[in-house]
Amino acid sequence: MTTDPVKFAYWVPNVSGGLVISDIEQRTSWTPEYNRKLAQIAEAAGFDYALSQIRFTAGYGADNQHESVAFSQDLLAHTERLKVIAAILPGPWAPSVVAKQIATISHLSNARIAVNIVSGWFRGEFSAIGELWLDHDERYRRSEEFIRALKGIWTQDDFTLRGDFYRFANYTMKPKPLHPLPEVFQGGSSRAARDMAARVSDWYFTNGNTPEGLKAQVDDIQGKSAETGNRVKIGINAFAVIRDTEAEARAVVHEIVAKANPEAVQGFAHEVKNAGKSSPEGEGNWATSSFTDLVQYNDGFRSNLIGTPQQVAERIVALKDAGADLILLGFLHFQEEVEYFGTHVIPLVRQLEAQRAKELVAAE
């Protein structure tokens, strides 16, 4: 368990449809105006990061999608401290272009830009935009080369790489990003994803999970990281429903699931489970996800941040104890619930962290 305060991030709703595949009311909008205000609310509430999404095609409620890098830059222009993580999909993007884009945004934002390298799970999307669809582990090999290219370009002059997917010959890019350099995030639960994180990534995102399930993943990744010397930080997805009583919060989740769009959920399940089964070990982010899990499409209910502010704060600390450095949050009504979270939950988390630190000192 880290002694650093746990960090908080939120999903940027730059894609329409909200964060649950349900017909329940979601007072959340994908528009630039809504998102600029949300970013300012999140910054004031104590959030550290915002994660933009990358989608090229409609589906599962996401009829409209704003491009992630441009949208991230706009949010940075309307905030002062918040870091924004732009989702990048190898294939449509080349590492030379991304390295240049992100270096420029680093200078524009005083080093508040990061990237999330998404290896890809939606074959239909790749086909629709004319991109080659690689086998599961090949997609992660390509992503690893992509990350090695980014880091090489950002830190070296005369950078050379002779890979299977990308090649550079004595390339020097200037200006390089400001320090600290842009952090590199990635997700995935397969063997290939975890091994890639252990070798090259700064952060590893995992789907929602129990503290016990998270600890197993963390132990695996950190064991591999010890061999490579690459200290990987861990972020876990969670969908927060916080009300005055746990019964009220559970009733909201029940309503979300009861009003789920079965065809959309099942269509999403078909795509993501096929993606997971395509890995050599037959695992992936959604290998064991139920219908309810997939209504919040990154297993957000599994993290169990559902209840009163005190209950949610205690469960966040339990996730931290299991190895989480960051909690990535989704909400039904982003603006008002992000503000509520900052007022009623984050202070309780900080109190619990301080109490835990005192207990550790007393035990020494």
FENVENGI-V859327 format. One record per backbone hydrogen bond with DSSP energy under -0.5 kcal/mol. CO is the residue of the C=O (numbers start at 1). NH is the residue of the N-H. If there is no record, write none. Layout:
co=<CO/CO>
nh=<NH/NH>
//
This chain:
co=<7/8/8/9/10/11/12/14/15/20/21/26/31/32/33/34/35/36/37/38/39/40/41/42/42/43/48/49/50/50/51/53/59/61/64/67/68/69/70/71/72/73/74/75/76/83/84/84/85/86/88/88/89/89/93/94/95/96/97/98/99/100/101/102/103/104/105/106/106/112/114/115/115/116/116/117/117/118/121/122/122/123/124/125/126/127/132/135/136/137/138/139/140/141/142/143/144/145/146/147/148/149/150/151/152/159/161/161/166/168/170/171/171/183/183/184/184/185/186/190/191/192/193/194/195/196/196/197/202/203/204/206/210/211/212/213/214/215/216/217/218/219/220/221/222/223/224/224/225/225/229/230/233/234/234/235/236/238/238/241/241/245/246/247/248/249/250/251/252/253/254/255/257/259/260/261/262/263/264/265/266/267/268/269/270/271/272/273/274/276/279/284/286/290/291/292/292/293/293/295/295/296/296/298/299/300/300/301/304/305/307/308/309/310/311/312/313/314/315/316/317/318/319/320/325/326/326/327/327/328/329/330/332/333/334/335/336/337/338/339/340/341/341/345/346/347/348/349/350/351/352/353/354/355/356/357/358/359/360/361>
nh=<327/48/49/329/51/13/14/66/18/22/261/28/35/36/37/38/39/40/41/42/43/44/45/46/47/46/83/10/52/85/12/55/62/63/16/71/72/73/74/75/76/77/78/78/79/50/86/114/52/116/90/118/92/93/91/98/99/100/101/102/103/104/105/106/107/108/109/110/111/84/86/117/185/88/118/119/187/90/123/125/126/127/128/129/131/130/134/139/140/141/142/143/144/145/146/147/148/149/150/151/152/153/154/155/156/171/163/168/163/161/172/159/173/115/185/202/203/117/205/194/195/196/197/198/199/200/201/201/233/186/235/237/214/215/216/217/218/219/220/221/222/223/224/225/226/227/227/228/229/230/231/232/204/325/326/206/328/240/330/243/307/249/250/251/252/253/254/255/256/257/258/259/260/23/262/265/266/267/268/269/270/271/272/273/274/275/276/277/278/279/282/287/289/294/295/295/296/296/299/21/297/299/300/208/302/239/303/304/306/241/243/312/313/314/315/316/317/318/319/320/321/322/324/323/7/236/328/9/329/238/11/240/334/337/338/339/340/341/342/343/344/345/346/349/350/351/352/353/354/355/356/357/358/359/360/361/362/363/364/364>
//
